[in-house]
């Protein structure tokens, strides 16, 4: 998916117009319109600003497929997980599966 298609997808998902994206991002409406009308690729800085207005990271913008947002709690759990031994990971996974069944 190219940059313009991705921008349009994110705007469509949120029900945003170019005007709304302009207001949310703080970029001028002409800047947003020029991205689409002139088919120009936004600079990384402009794209960062746009991503912040969507509440996503640049990584999420360019990701192909579903990404899970790493909340502080998930990050803490992930950091703990990576330090476990394979046996500990297997035991924890079994315990979590058992908890879901109950």
C-alpha atoms as one frame of an Amber mdcrd trajectory, in Angstrom:
protein
   0.000   0.000   0.000   1.410   3.381  -0.889   1.506   6.389   1.413  -1.547
   8.085  -0.085  -3.640   4.920   0.068  -2.652   4.440   3.705  -3.520   8.045
   4.564  -6.892   7.681   2.864  -7.519   4.408   4.711  -6.765   5.988   8.100
  -8.936   8.991   7.298 -11.796   6.751   6.132 -11.559   4.579   9.276 -11.959
   7.686  11.415 -14.470   9.444   9.182 -12.032  12.325   8.715 -11.938  14.755
   5.820  -8.788  16.533   4.689 -10.034  19.506   6.693 -10.357  17.387   9.863
  -6.855  15.929   9.331  -5.554  19.464   8.948  -7.175  20.571  12.197  -6.078
  17.485  14.146  -2.491  17.611  12.871  -1.986  21.361  12.966  -0.835  21.302
   9.342  -2.387  23.745   6.920  -5.261  22.498   4.840  -3.325  23.413   1.700
  -0.445  21.183   2.835  -2.814  18.240   3.264  -4.606  18.903  -0.027  -1.306
  19.215  -1.892  -0.234  15.793  -0.648  -3.175  14.292  -2.494  -3.661  16.621
  -5.480  -0.005  16.785  -6.439   0.569  13.171  -5.418   3.617  14.201  -3.419
   5.150  12.028  -0.755   5.168  13.708   2.658   8.469  14.243   4.404   9.201
  12.053   7.402   8.579  15.017   9.714   5.205  15.738   8.116   4.298  12.075
   8.287   5.277  11.951  11.974   2.933  14.865  12.668   0.125  13.178  10.748
   0.720   9.883  12.561   0.566  11.638  15.930  -2.798  13.100  14.986  -4.027
   9.578  14.145  -2.597   8.306  17.431  -0.235   5.854  15.754   3.512   5.478
  15.285   5.408   5.543  12.015   5.912   1.795  12.431   2.179   1.285  12.652
   1.656   3.509   9.615   3.948   1.367   7.462   3.013  -2.007   8.964   1.480
  -4.543   6.637  -1.350  -6.153   8.552  -2.548  -5.955  12.127  -0.272  -4.555
  14.806  -0.826  -4.666  18.524  -0.165  -1.395  20.268   2.441  -1.823  22.992
   0.827  -0.290  26.060   2.986   0.202  29.151   1.442  -2.910  30.710   2.080
  -5.043  27.626   5.647  -3.757  27.435   6.216  -4.686  31.065   4.846  -8.191
  30.450   6.902  -8.567  27.282  10.081  -7.478  29.069   9.430 -10.091  31.752
   8.611 -12.743  29.117  11.848 -12.368  27.139  13.918 -13.128  30.232  12.162
 -16.423  30.980  13.686 -19.780  30.111  11.911 -21.909  27.475  10.547 -24.147
  30.249   9.214 -21.147  32.174   7.579 -19.775  29.011   5.894 -23.130  28.373
   4.643 -23.310  31.974   3.312 -19.757  31.870   1.611 -20.365  28.537  -0.064
 -23.514  29.892  -1.221 -21.648  32.975  -2.693 -18.811  30.888  -4.494 -21.260
  28.607  -5.942 -23.033  31.656  -7.128 -19.680  33.031  -8.954 -18.927  29.782
 -10.744 -22.257  29.889 -12.177 -21.504  33.341
